[in-house]
Amino acid sequence: MARIMIADDSDSVRLVLQDILSIGEFELAGEARDGKEAVEKFSAIKPDLLLLDLAMPKKDGLTVIKEIMASHPDAKIVVITATDDPKLINKCLQEGARYCISKPFDFDKVLAIIKSALKD
């Protein structure tokens, strides 16, 4: 069973993502409420995949991607964001994120992207 970590400052988004993971029969490996905590917990937990919000306190998602990829170049990161800024999304993909999902998101689409990211 794939171990997934969620990093999002919104309690409600984390709960929705937990529901999606339970439907997809994934294990919730950990959660982070800010970017600093996301980097620290990722290194400690070493999940199979990180679901990452871009707009978070202490460190933004792009910084989190850069820091995680520097120390864990094989990390699988899927960005979940409310931004529609194509430059920012492209930058995330260039820095190592596998996919970017726009909020609000569809359960089936999130599950499909998680499965694809884990296969990459």
N, C-alpha and C positions, 0 to 999 in steps of 0.2 A: 504494500500500500504506500503510495507516494505521500511524503510529508510536506505540507504546505505551511508557510508562514505568511501572516497578514500584517501589513504595516499601513495603518490609516488612523488619522487623528479623530475620526468620527466613530462613535460607539455604534450608531445605527448601521453604518456601512460595514463595519466589522461583523456585526450580527448577521446581516444579509449574506456576506461572503461565507460565514460559518455555515449558514443554511445551504448554500450552494455546494460547499465542500462535502457536507453530509449526504446530499443527494448523489454526488459523484463518487462517494465512498473513498474520500481522501482523508488522511489524518491531519488534524490541525496541530502543527508542530510548535507554534508559538504566535504571539501577537506583540506588536509594538504600536505605541501611540504617538511617537514622534520620530524624526529622522535619526537622531543620535541613538535612541534606543534600538531602532531598526538595524543599524550597523553593528552595534554591540551584540544583540541577540542573534543576528544572522551568523556571526563568527562563532558564537557559542553553540548554536543549534545545528548549523549546517543543513538547512532544509533542502529538499529536492527542488523547491520552487518558492519564490517570493512574490506575493501580490502586493504591489507598492503604489501608494498614493503619491502624487507629485507635490501637492501643496500641504506641507506639514511643518509644525514648529521645530525649532532647534537646528534642523538640517532639511533642506528641500529634497525632493525625490531625486532630482538630477545629481546632486552631490552624493546622495546615498548610492546611486548606481555607480558613480565613478569610484567611490571608496570600496564598495564591495567587489567590483570587477578588478580593482588593483590587487586585492589580496586573494580573491577567489575567481580567477578568470573563466572558470567553467560554470559559474553561477547562472541559474535560469531565473530571469526576472520578467514579470509581466506588470506593466504599468496600468493602473486604473485611475483615470483622471477626468475632471470636469472641464479641463481646458480644451479649446479647439484651435490652439495655436500650432499650425503645422511645423513651424521652425522648432519649437520646443519638443514636439513629438518626434521629429526627425533626429534631433540631438539625442534624445533618450535612446532611440534605436541605434544611433552611431556609437553611443557609449556602452552598449551591450544589452539593453532590454530586448527581449525576444518579440514582444507584442505590446501594443497600446490599446486599451479598451476605454471607450468614452462612457462617462456617467450621463444619465442613468443607463444601466446596463441590463441586458437580457440574460436570464439564468442559463439558457441553452447555449448562448454565444460564449459566455464565460467558461462553461464546462468544456466546450469544444476547443477554446483557445488554451485552457490549462492542459488538456490532453495533447494538443499539438506541441506546446512548449516543452512538455516532458519528453516527447519523442525526439525532439531536435537534438 
